[in-house]
Amino acid sequence: MNWRDYNDPEAPAALREYDFFIHINSVYEPDPWSGFLDEISGKKVLDIGCIEHTYENTKKPTWRHKLIKDNCSSVVGIDIEEAIALKLNADGYDIRVIDATSDSNLGELFDYCYLGDIIEHVSDPVKLLNFAARHLTSEGKIFVATPNPYFFTYVFRNLSKGYTMANLQHVSWVTESCAIELAHRSGLRLNKIRRPIGKGLKSFIKRRLPGIFIEHYYYEFIK
């Protein structure tokens, strides 16, 4: 899918093709995060932006790097928080202090790269995806989680304030069409848009109103 085939990113034919691409590549599942943890069993994982802001957050049972570590064969974490990384390495983790938008090369390849709530923080998401792709095996996958700006609690909060309030470190939102364009600029392919819909009545509602009842987008990129 490439709007350049139409010479105009707003050409009606291009928009129709994007709409078709998004629909046929959307996968509805109860919880993409749980699905990811199942998939990485026996796999090598690179977790980019693994610390989640503070050392205290790494002690919570919801810390995703620990959950990844518990479910894969091996994991390397990447972050720029040097002091926290040193503490975590003393705790038995393998956290490398590297700018994940740089041209650095770890000299290792991984089956999965996990970018959890990080792509919206960086100044150059293309360089971030390039860094991840550089460390993938030929069959590897990049799993990206990023907030949905149209999630209903964000919309109501912004309406009440009269302006958009996001995490103060965020510099962008990555919606579906943005993900397609980032894939093109990174030399990757957006393989799946993994939509969390829960179960039962929640699933019924989220399938029909995914734009406002899904808190995160989950994207799967491949080479």
Secondary structure, DSSP 4 states (H G I P E B T S, - for coil): --GGGGT-TT-HHHHHHHHHHHHHTEEEES-HHHHHHHHTTT-EEEEET-S-S-TGGGGSTT-HHHHHHHHSSEEEEEES-HHHHHHHHHTT--EEE--TTSS---S--EEEEEEES-TTT-S-HHHHHHHHHHTEEEEEEEEEEEE-TT-HHHHHHHHHHTS----TT------HHHHHHHHHHHT-EEEEEEEE--SHHHHHHHHH-HHHH--EEEEEEE-
